[in-house]
Amino acid sequence: MKRILAIITILAGAMGAQAQGTVVNKYFNQLADNDQFTKVSISSKMFSLFTELEAGSEAEEEFLKAISKLKGLKVIASDSIGNAARMYDQALKDVDAAGYDELMSVQDAEENMKFSIKESGGKIEELLMVVGGKKRFVLLSLYGEIDLKNISKIARSMNVGGLDNLSKLNEGH
């Protein structure tokens, strides 16, 4: 009986790890051949290469510590699509259906933005950001073990479109 429980636990953990980024993966698959979208995927290997660097300052050391627990980053973005608002609404439905918890939303005349998280055991496993405007759509998934205090440090240090919006989490959280 203990062996069966151990196997079920291992399988559930593997399935949970595989489920990371499922909403963003859906969009990656749907938009794979669409040249109107920029698609960025950074693997855990890339984050591990960063952690091998020697920190030259306390700020660099904090950045390396923050990214050491990340497993990946995926971004889908476009600044020139006519159905951005419709895509934003659909992405929000997909996020809600996948069981993410809303962290924060920002609305203004230009665009809407929503941050959501998926937690397990009191730790954030994935941070999802959805942005929609008149012609702009961004879907970003940052996954691994995430510390919200370090999000803006990561955002400032990595020059990936959409990450600059993550600093708003610290403003509103």
C-alpha positions, 0 to 999 in steps of 0.5 A, spaced: 500 500 500 505 504 501 508 503 495 502 504 491 501 511 495 508 513 493 507 511 486 501 515 485 505 521 489 510 521 484 506 521 478 501 527 481 508 531 482 510 529 475 503 531 472 503 537 476 510 539 473 508 538 466 502 542 467 506 548 468 504 553 463 498 549 460 495 556 458 501 559 455 502 552 451 495 552 448 497 559 445 504 557 443 501 551 439 495 555 436 500 561 434 506 557 432 505 559 425 503 566 426 508 571 424 504 577 427 506 574 434 513 574 437 514 567 441 519 567 447 521 561 451 527 561 456 528 554 459 531 552 466 537 550 463 538 558 461 536 560 468 541 555 471 547 558 466 545 565 469 546 562 476 553 559 474 555 567 474 559 570 479 556 576 482 559 582 482 555 586 487 549 585 492 544 586 487 547 581 482 547 576 488 540 577 489 538 577 482 542 570 481 538 568 487 531 570 485 532 566 478 535 560 481 529 557 483 525 559 476 524 553 471 522 557 465 519 563 462 514 563 456 512 570 452 507 571 446 506 578 444 504 582 438 503 590 438 499 589 431 493 585 431 486 587 430 483 582 435 487 583 441 481 585 446 477 579 444 484 575 445 485 578 452 478 576 454 479 569 451 485 568 455 482 570 461 477 565 461 482 560 459 486 562 466 480 562 470 478 555 467 485 553 469 484 555 476 489 560 477 488 565 482 487 573 481 493 577 484 492 584 481 488 587 475 490 594 472 485 597 467 486 604 463 484 607 457 490 604 453 490 597 455 488 592 461 492 587 465 491 581 469 496 578 474 494 571 476 498 565 480 498 558 481 500 556 488 501 549 491 503 548 498 503 555 500 509 556 494 507 560 488 509 555 482 507 560 476 505 567 475 501 569 469 500 576 466 495 577 460 495 584 457 490 586 452 489 593 448 487 596 442 492 592 438 496 589 443 496 582 446 501 579 451 501 572 455 507 571 459 508 565 464 514 565 469 514 558 472 518 555 478 519 557 485 517 564 485 518 569 490 514 576 489 519 580 492 524 578 487 519 579 481 521 586 479 529 585 480 528 579 475 524 584 470 529 589 470 535 585 469 532 581 463 530 585 457 524 581 455 518 584 452 512 584 457 517 583 463 517 590 464 510 590 466 511 585 472 514 591 476 507 593 477 506 587 482 510 591 487 507 597 486 500 594 487 502 588 492 
